Amino acid sequence: MGLDQFSAYLLLGSNLGDRKQLLLSALALIEEKAGAIFAQSGFYETEAWGKTDQPDFVNMAVGIKTDLPALNLLRVLLDIERELGRVRVEKWGERLIDIDLILYGAEIIDLGDELQVPHPQMQNRKFVLAPLAEIAPKVVHPILKKTISEILAILTDSLSVSKI
């Protein structure tokens, strides 16, 4: 492993089971396997996005310092999801745990369906931007060249997202 460390931002979500406990379990595994957590938002209750006939989510954002390359980090996050019981059945469907890689330093990565960073929909989703703005308001989106706070301020997404 190299000595380079990247700040990566992740979004965690759950809408099945003990949602908060699943997020806390994911945090422990992220810290153990992916990198040191340096920032953590509060919990946000959010309406389901994309497929709305399902329970509300609890979401949170975390910042980690990692020396894993982005694709390796993504694979570790997917392994953590599986370890916590995630089964991918339906796009945007119900899930015990979801861990998305939102930003990886100032990197722009496009590996098609395998990995896109920054997350290609982050600027359109309040449930991503609200918790992210809590811990990284001044971080600049590497493509849009706006801070997370600036993007949140002009967002038109009207789904309910509230800190709990």
Protein Blocks (a to p, Z undefined) as FASTA:
>chain_A
ZZbdcddddddddfehjfklmmmmmmmmmmmmnoccfbdcdddddddehiacbcdddddd
dddddfbdfklmmmmmmmmmmmnopacfbghiacfbdcddfbgcjbdcdehjmoccddfk
lmmpmklmmmmmmmmmmbccfklopafklmmmmpcbfbdcddZZ
